[in-house]
Amino acid sequence: MTLSEVRKAAREGLKCYNCNLYSWEQAPGLPSSLTRCSRCRTLHYCSKECQEEHWVKVHKDQCQLLSRQSQPFMLCSKELVGKIDFMNIDLTVHDTQWCSVCKKDAEEGLAKPGNPRYGCHVTFSMPDWEEGPRTIPWGSKDLEEDIRTKLPFDIYKLEDLKSGAEKILWLLQALLFKLKVTKYPMARSQDSLSLIELRKVLQIARVKTWLVYMTVPRETRKLEYESSTTVVNILGQANYENIMTSVKMKSGVRNEFGLWDIFKLLSEFLLNSDVVACELASLDQLGLDEFPAEYRSVVEAARATASLTTRDSVVATLTPHLKPFIRVVELLCGGLQQRCSNCKEEITIGAVYYSVDDQKLPSLPFVTIGIVRKFCCTSKLCGKKVIAERKQDFRILHSLIRAMRAKFVGSFCDACFMVGKESHRCSGQDCLQKDWAVVHRKICARSKEEVRKVKEGRRGRKEEGKHRIEGWVDCHNKAFGKKSVMDKVVEKMEKM
């Protein structure tokens, strides 16, 4: 996949990316009513006001790099000699001949036991990705034939990536590469094919996160939420979870780091934690008294778990080198010494329970991964109770968060993307004043005529929330039958 294909993907669907950012109804007359950025010709907008706002908040830092630029390489025809400034050769694009990490891999022997380095996995992880043509075609007399383009953000180093979701994807790609070069023993021949499938899915997911970065403001919760949602949708469509659980390693064979165990644990963040954690974080300005009394303990426990903070700590620990699996588990638990959530016995955590292994409990004291975290001893009775409670708490929390976001759908701040109970902008004036100073004062008067962008009053927002909740109830009833968890949650909310 080349950058031109990524840019083409950004144009697919032909929608106004600023309206999409704020969940406004798209303008009538699409796509003929849309205009696009005249410089990079990548993103579309429905009006001058939308383009101005998106320029200030997102696009001005990216437009120039998305534009087609001549970046000649070493080979050229004699007609171009003297016309090329070799000082401008772009060496930021990965090339194994110049990559210092690739050279270090060859010198140190990446496959040696105990080597904690991930190595350079660009060629392995992103085989279909290329940032433009490598050289000017030999014989060409036109500099314009080599159009080297670059993404407007860094994609190669883990510490430079823009979202926690993509950092997890990078680590998963690195672990697959490490499994390959260390010849990690698979139980069956088809397991190697499954790893290739996982590699393809991870590559697609990373490219999709780049499209998010091109449209969503950086340093906002919205960026993390959209990245996580995009990734989990790609993994779901590709049947990632089933592919992963089908892989079998040879029993009794473990390396110093526990590569496959780390891979499964990191995958669980993407599959079952990050999206719900981002949704819960968007409600941080709501006090516990805004939630039904019966569910406040579940919300309080989930907030205390701080799933996104834990994920970021795990990523930081695995940067820049591998750490043993048990060290990652220690970070996940906040310490290996815990008490069983059921019998309160003191235990030392030695394993992780993955939600995909419903029928298989670890033989060691374990921790459940996810936004609902529980600890369990080796008792089968405790194991059954802890897992049952975890499932119930997760279903309640998942339904409650969706219902609360629906209830306050008209009260999301358009600057920080958090729910504000008192105002449609935020519970305070900081966001309103900041947004006004940055761009809103320039476009406010001109945008008032577009009713689809204007937020309803208190009564209108309440009605909109009610309709959204009814939609979620219908959706859950179709999926799980009448009297689903969502039904019960909504009933409790209505009694408040």
Secondary structure by P-SEA (a helix, b strand, c coil): ccaaaaaaaaacccccaaaaaacccccccccccccccccccccccccaaaaaaaaacccccccccccbbbbbcccccccccccccccccccccccccccaaaaaaaaacccccccccccccccccccccccccccccccccccccccccccccccccccccccaaaaaaaaaaaaaaaaaaacccccccaaaaaaaaaaaaaaaaaaaaaaaaaccccccaaaaaaaaaaaaaaaaaaaaaaaaaacccccccccccaaaaaaaaaaaaacccaaaaaaaaaaccccccccccccaaaaaaaaaaaaaaaaaaaaaaaccccccaaaaaaaaaccccccccccccbbbbcbbbbccccccccccbbbbbccbbbbbcccaaaaaaaaaaaaaaaaaaaaaaaaaaaaaccccccccccccccccccccaaaaaaaaaccccccccccccccccccccaaaaaaaaaaaaaaaaaaaaaacccccaaaaaaaaaaac
